[in-house]
Amino acid sequence: MDIKKRFEAQPPSSSKRLVITQVVEMTGLEETAVLELISMEWIRPGTTGDGHYLFETRDLYRLGKLARLRKDLDITTTGGSIIVDLLERVEKLETQIEEMRKLI
């Protein structure tokens, strides 16, 4: 798919999903970085019938975290994705610990 088609894509009017141009605009990441993360399967957007990516709110949240890390710490996309994954694991473990404390 060529870049012009990708930028012209729009989600259906009732969709809560975002197209790549919206994600790039909202996160400040370059389109190439987003495409790299897709190729790494770090994010897995849906696609339309004609091959345009559709991103969930969760993707936007993760990409936003990554963008902040890249900007603040001047790290690579790959390094930032690892940090975001680790932060999410820590959050999940903290939630599990809190749930276990409630059972005691």
C-alpha positions in Angstrom: 0.0 0.0 0.0 1.4 3.4 -0.9 1.8 6.2 1.7 -0.7 8.5 -0.1 -3.5 5.8 0.4 -2.5 5.3 4.0 -2.8 9.0 4.8 -6.2 9.3 3.0 -7.7 6.5 5.0 -10.5 7.3 7.4 -12.1 4.9 9.9 -15.9 4.3 9.6 -17.8 7.2 11.2 -19.1 5.0 14.0 -15.6 3.5 14.7 -13.7 4.1 17.9 -10.5 3.0 16.2 -7.9 5.4 14.8 -6.0 5.4 11.5 -2.2 5.7 11.4 -2.3 9.5 10.6 -4.3 10.1 13.8 -2.0 8.0 15.8 1.1 9.8 14.4 -0.5 13.1 15.1 -1.6 12.2 18.7 1.6 10.6 19.8 4.2 12.5 17.9 5.9 9.3 16.7 7.0 9.1 13.1 5.0 6.8 10.8 8.1 4.7 10.2 8.4 4.1 14.0 4.8 3.0 14.2 5.3 0.7 11.2 8.4 -0.7 12.8 6.4 -1.6 16.0 3.8 -3.3 13.8 6.4 -5.3 12.1 7.8 -6.3 15.5 4.2 -7.2 16.5 4.5 -5.0 19.5 1.2 -3.5 18.5 -1.3 -5.4 16.4 -3.7 -3.1 14.8 -6.7 -4.4 12.9 -7.0 -3.7 9.2 -9.7 -2.6 6.9 -10.7 -4.5 3.8 -8.4 -2.4 1.7 -5.4 -2.9 4.1 -5.5 0.3 6.2 -4.4 -0.1 9.8 -7.0 0.6 12.6 -5.6 1.2 16.1 -7.4 0.6 19.4 -7.3 3.0 22.3 -4.9 0.6 24.1 -2.5 0.9 21.2 -2.6 4.7 21.5 -1.9 4.5 25.2 1.1 2.2 24.7 2.4 4.3 21.8 2.0 7.5 23.9 4.1 6.0 26.7 6.7 5.0 24.2 6.8 8.4 22.7 7.3 10.0 26.1 10.1 7.6 26.9 11.8 8.2 23.6 11.6 12.0 24.0 12.5 12.2 27.7 15.3 9.5 27.7 16.5 9.8 24.1 16.2 6.0 23.5 15.5 3.9 20.5 12.0 2.7 19.6 13.0 -0.9 20.4 14.4 0.1 23.8 11.3 2.1 24.6 9.1 -0.8 23.7 10.9 -3.1 26.1 10.6 -0.5 28.9 6.8 -0.1 28.2 6.4 -3.9 28.3 8.2 -4.1 31.6 6.2 -1.2 33.1 3.0 -3.0 32.1 4.2 -6.2 33.7 5.0 -4.3 36.9 1.5 -2.7 36.9 -0.1 -6.1 36.4 1.9 -7.6 39.3 1.1 -4.7 41.6 -2.6 -5.2 40.8 -2.3 -8.9 41.6 -0.5 -8.2 44.8 -3.3 -5.8 45.8 -6.0 -8.3 45.0 -4.2 -10.9 47.1 -3.9 -8.5 50.1 -7.6 -8.0 50.0 -8.1 -11.8 50.4 -6.0 -12.0 53.5 
